[in-house]
Amino acid sequence: MPLAHSLMALIGFASLCVAATYAILALVAQVTWQTQKVAKTFVHLPPVTILKPLCGAEPGLYEHLRSFCRQDYPEFQIVFGVRDQADPAFSVAERLQAEFPSLPIDIVVNPQQHGSNYKTSNLINMLARARHDVLAMADSDVFVGPDYLRTVTAPLMDHGVGLVTCIYRDMPTRRMWSRLGAMYINEWYVPSVLLAWLFGHQGYASGQTLCLRRDTLQAIGGLRAISNHLAEDYRLGELIRGLGQRIVLSQYVVKGQHHEQDLDSLTRHELRWMRTLRTLRPRSFRMIFLTFTLPLALFGLVLIPAGSSLSTAGWTLCGIAIAARLVLHLLHRVGGDRPLLCDLWLLPVRDLLMCWVWCRSFMNSHITWRGVQFEVGADGILRNEKKA
């Protein structure tokens, strides 16, 4: 075999080894997470303020917000925040305020901007109405059970813990684009987080849940310290780790609604997420294609000539990679309310789309967030705001 062909075959074999190894490790991380024992919670828990920044009436907003009003917890307050009373989310918050008269619910309407990150500015405006010293910030598209607050606040009884966060499972609406978007979260992003967790990484922080004490927040300079950052949750975690405190990844898995109108909406969101990852990890981001199992396995298989000494081993590795990827696709669907195999045909579409979005993320540093375009600097700061 010519030297060039041998080199290509070796590259193909290495690609297949990486694809199969990553798929297996991601699957192991997911299974390990799902089978771990649930930690006991404390009986006596401090009062908590839940901060819910709102923007627009996304699908299922009422049901999502209502789930936070039905917590099995001795004392808690909810603060909803909008920038404008004309925001349709305001009427949803008012409806809940009327539905739960015995629950302390405050609604803050304040357009004041404290930085380029609109969500963090909203939280700063809301924080003045928080009555309690334990704060739980959660995104508006999150749905939780009655035991959520009890579970995520328990680790804060250890004063070495500065922040509690959660992974999440995306629940798509019926559109194909929503299902593809949920697969991005459930089958690539979350497994990669759990794989890092499996190897001891404790830097993950997600806006789906950020639970901390008020004194910890004050020690890092308050929310203003993250008010210009694209990845405000990640930056919050960095600052808290800088205090010498730990981040705990709670065993509670929140559910999020995923809705995409069309391909353009889907790619805008995923480009923002990919460019966020590129900002946070510029060096390792270049190698992220090694986690795209199906395209990498296909690439490797194409490079190995039929009948070569590596052909049989290559097909075996490809089969292992595909099998592990398939199990990862099915694992989170077991016991769900949707047919187990209904999105199986979307698997190659999903992984190829991932490659395309990853490649596009290198072209520029612009993102679109809530209808506004930003330029993201290498330091993660949002700049040059203009209307989309």
GIKATA-V232124 format. One record per residue. PSI is psi in whole degrees, -180 to 180 (NA if undefined). OMEGA is omega in whole degrees, -180 to 180 (999 if undefined). D_CENTER is the distance of its C-alpha to the mean C-alpha in Angstrom with 2 decimals. Layout:
((PSI	OMEGA	D_CENTER) (PSI	OMEGA	D_CENTER))
This chain:
((130	179	46.95) (153	-177	46.77) (-42	-179	44.81) (-41	179	42.30) (-38	178	41.63) (-41	179	41.27) (-43	178	38.75) (-40	179	36.69) (-40	178	36.89) (-41	177	35.70) (-43	178	32.71) (-42	179	31.95) (-41	178	32.37) (-40	178	30.10) (-42	179	27.37) (-39	177	27.83) (-45	-180	27.77) (-45	-179	24.42) (-46	-179	22.92) (-43	-179	24.32) (-46	-179	23.48) (-43	-178	19.79) (-41	179	19.52) (-45	-180	21.45) (-41	178	19.55) (-39	178	16.14) (-43	178	17.99) (-44	179	19.61) (-44	-180	16.43) (-45	-180	15.10) (-42	178	18.60) (-42	179	19.06) (-45	-175	16.06) (-21	-177	17.24) (2	180	20.81) (155	-180	20.68) (141	179	22.72) (128	-179	21.31) (148	177	22.49) (146	178	25.04) (160	180	24.40) (148	180	27.04) (-44	-178	29.61) (113	-176	30.14) (145	-176	27.09) (160	176	27.25) (147	-175	26.77) (143	169	23.30) (126	176	22.28) (125	179	19.14) (121	-177	18.11) (94	176	16.67) (135	-175	16.64) (149	175	17.54) (99	178	18.18) (158	-179	19.75) (79	179	20.30) (161	-179	17.44) (133	176	18.21) (14	-175	18.47) (-45	-179	18.17) (-49	-178	21.22) (-39	-180	20.19) (-49	-179	16.76) (-36	-179	18.54) (-33	-180	21.43) (-28	177	19.52) (-22	179	19.11) (-12	-174	22.85) (39	-178	23.78) (139	174	22.74) (80	-174	25.19) (140	-172	25.56) (-42	-178	28.84) (121	177	28.13) (156	179	25.27) (148	174	25.04) (132	174	22.60) (117	173	22.50) (144	-180	21.36) (133	174	21.48) (159	179	22.30) (-23	-172	23.97) (135	180	26.62) (-20	177	28.46) (-11	177	28.64) (128	-179	24.89) (-20	177	24.81) (-24	180	22.19) (-43	-179	25.08) (-31	176	27.21) (-42	178	24.53) (-40	177	24.32) (-40	179	28.13) (-42	179	28.39) (-35	177	26.43) (-39	178	28.55) (-34	-177	31.62) (-30	-179	30.40) (71	-175	29.74) (-25	-179	32.68) (-8	180	32.74) (127	178	29.14) (105	178	28.86) (121	177	26.75) (142	177	26.98) (120	-180	26.07) (125	175	25.96) (109	-174	26.91) (117	-180	26.96) (-1	-175	26.54) (133	-178	27.09) (130	-178	24.93) (0	-179	24.34) (-177	-176	22.49) (-14	177	20.83) (107	-175	17.41) (-40	-178	18.22) (-45	-180	15.58) (-37	176	16.78) (-41	177	20.32) (-45	179	19.94) (-39	178	18.83) (-43	178	21.86) (-35	-178	24.12) (-31	-172	22.95) (-29	180	23.27) (-22	-179	27.04) (0	-180	27.21) (126	-176	25.38) (-22	-170	28.12) (165	-173	26.64) (-4	170	25.68) (126	-173	22.55) (134	176	19.67) (111	178	16.50) (131	-177	14.24) (142	180	11.87) (160	-174	10.63) (-20	-176	13.25) (17	-176	11.69) (137	174	11.14) (134	-177	13.99) (164	175	15.32) (173	-177	18.60) (-21	-178	21.51) (2	-176	20.79) (-56	-173	17.36) (-39	179	18.90) (-38	-177	21.43) (-45	-173	18.99) (-20	179	16.55) (-22	-175	19.56) (-44	-178	21.73) (-22	-179	20.58) (-8	175	21.58) (-20	172	25.16) (115	-174	25.16) (-3	171	25.75) (-11	178	24.51) (125	-179	20.96) (-22	-175	19.64) (139	174	16.06) (133	180	14.26) (175	-176	10.53) (152	163	8.80) (171	-177	6.67) (158	178	6.54) (125	-179	8.64) (132	178	9.01) (111	-174	12.69) (152	166	14.28) (-179	-167	17.38) (-21	-177	20.44) (147	179	20.33) (-39	-178	19.97) (-35	177	17.58) (-40	180	15.20) (-40	176	15.63) (-41	179	14.99) (-41	179	11.72) (-35	178	10.62) (-35	176	12.05) (-47	-178	9.96) (-53	-171	6.75) (-29	-171	9.19) (-6	175	11.64) (-55	-174	10.49) (-54	-178	7.03) (-45	176	6.96) (-35	178	10.71) (-36	176	10.66) (-45	-179	8.92) (-31	176	11.53) (-42	176	14.16) (-41	177	13.90) (-42	-179	14.15) (-34	-179	17.11) (15	171	18.85) (3	180	18.58) (133	-177	15.93) (32	-177	14.99) (-2	-177	13.25) (136	174	9.56) (129	-176	8.62) (137	178	5.82) (-11	175	7.52) (-31	171	7.05) (124	173	9.88) (106	-175	11.98) (126	-176	15.41) (169	176	18.30) (152	-179	22.04) (-38	-178	23.68) (-31	176	25.81) (-44	179	22.92) (-41	179	21.58) (-34	-177	25.16) (-25	179	25.65) (3	179	23.10) (13	178	24.68) (-175	-179	22.70) (-19	178	19.99) (-24	180	22.24) (-17	-179	21.35) (12	-170	17.90) (-10	178	19.10) (5	-174	19.44) (139	174	16.29) (-53	179	13.70) (72	-175	10.98) (-32	180	12.52) (-44	178	10.18) (-44	-180	10.82) (-38	177	14.42) (-45	178	14.85) (-41	178	14.11) (-46	-177	16.57) (-37	180	19.18) (-40	175	19.05) (-31	177	19.50) (-21	176	22.32) (-5	-176	24.03) (13	180	24.24) (156	-175	21.95) (156	170	19.38) (129	178	15.70) (128	173	15.38) (105	-176	12.53) (152	176	13.78) (-6	179	14.88) (131	178	13.86) (115	179	11.24) (159	178	10.46) (135	179	10.73) (144	176	9.42) (132	178	11.90) (119	-178	11.45) (124	176	14.54) (129	-178	15.88) (-39	-174	19.57) (-178	-179	20.46) (-38	-180	19.83) (-44	177	19.97) (-44	-179	17.22) (-48	-177	14.97) (-32	176	15.90) (-47	-180	15.61) (-45	-176	11.94) (-31	174	11.33) (-40	178	13.86) (-43	-180	12.20) (-42	180	9.00) (-41	-180	11.63) (-28	173	13.85) (-47	178	11.46) (-39	179	11.26) (-37	179	15.00) (-42	-176	15.67) (-38	-176	14.12) (71	-173	15.73) (-35	-178	18.56) (-53	-178	20.64) (-23	-179	18.42) (-31	179	16.64) (-24	-178	20.06) (9	-173	19.98) (-18	179	16.63) (-19	178	18.77) (-13	178	19.89) (2	179	16.77) (87	-166	17.73) (-56	-173	19.90) (-48	178	22.04) (-38	-179	22.95) (-40	179	23.70) (-42	179	25.81) (-42	177	27.63) (-45	-179	28.31) (-40	-179	29.76) (-38	-180	31.85) (-32	-176	33.37) (-17	-179	34.54) (115	-178	36.45) (143	177	39.87) (137	179	41.08) (-2	178	43.64) (169	-179	42.64) (-21	-179	42.49) (-3	-173	38.68) (-50	-178	38.41) (-46	179	38.41) (-37	179	35.93) (-46	178	33.70) (-36	178	33.75) (-47	179	33.06) (-39	178	29.96) (-43	178	28.77) (-41	179	29.34) (-45	-180	27.40) (-45	-179	24.38) (-42	-180	24.51) (-44	180	25.10) (-40	178	22.15) (-38	179	19.85) (-43	179	21.43) (-40	178	21.01) (-38	178	17.27) (-39	-174	17.19) (-26	-169	19.36) (-48	-176	18.20) (-8	-179	15.45) (-15	-179	17.90) (128	-179	20.76) (2	179	21.87) (179	-177	19.86) (8	179	21.73) (150	179	21.63) (138	-173	24.04) (-38	-173	22.91) (9	-171	24.09) (-27	-177	23.57) (15	-177	20.97) (-37	-178	22.55) (-16	-180	24.14) (-8	-176	20.89) (-55	180	19.94) (-34	177	21.93) (-45	-178	20.94) (-47	-176	17.21) (-34	176	17.85) (-38	177	20.41) (-37	177	18.30) (-45	179	15.71) (-44	-178	18.77) (-45	180	19.95) (-41	179	16.86) (-45	178	16.76) (-43	179	20.47) (-29	-176	20.26) (-17	179	17.80) (-13	-170	20.83) (-37	175	23.16) (-180	-176	22.39) (21	178	20.11) (143	173	20.01) (157	172	17.01) (125	-176	17.28) (116	-180	15.37) (42	176	16.78) (5	-180	19.95) (139	179	20.61) (140	179	20.86) (154	167	20.30) (129	-178	21.38) (121	179	19.08) (170	179	21.27) (-20	179	21.02) (4	179	20.39) (8	-178	17.18) (136	176	19.35) (127	-177	19.32) (169	173	22.94) (54	-178	25.45) (140	173	24.10) (154	-179	25.72) (137	179	25.47) (NA	999	24.05))
